[in-house]
Amino acid sequence: MQFWLRVASSIDRFSERTGRIVYWLTLFAVIIGSYNAVVRYLDRYTGLGLSSNFYIELQWYFFGVVFLLGAAYTLKHDAHVRVDVFYGRLSKKGQAWVTLLGTILFLFPFCILMLIVSWPAVRNSWAVMEVSPDPGGLPRYPIKTVIPVAFVLLIVQGISMLIRQIAIIRDEGGNDEAADRLSEAGHL
């Protein structure tokens, strides 16, 4: 099990690094969004023509990348939306079972479905080197590629979650000490 926990830790470190990159992309999205807002008003009153479709599309590209690539990081930190009707009342092992089953029954099938559904659009976009129909717009194929990448990252982070939940469930001592250590380390 120690080998698999090291694998999970490697996955977690990768998700953490990806999340740090997303932090910076968020800053760029805010800067570009602010620029778009300011120049829109400047254009209205000065007629300088500083606004363009390039910056507008760049803003939503950054937003899309942040949303998609931030998903695995969010899952790692257990910051995703959870309906906590009974989960919080369960023991650590009970929570581990719920998370394990949820990952197997919902997360993985959903990610696989999204990979299957998104792949033709990504493939077609690359085949024609799709670009925005708006004047001055950006290429669309790179942003469409982020969709399957994001779901692969979610699957990989889900594997780390599975490993950690199995480690909690297999704790032979019957106490929640190992689960508490994993939880404190930010892995649950």
Order of alpha helices (4+ residues) and beta strands (2+ residues): alpha-alpha-alpha-alpha-alpha-alpha
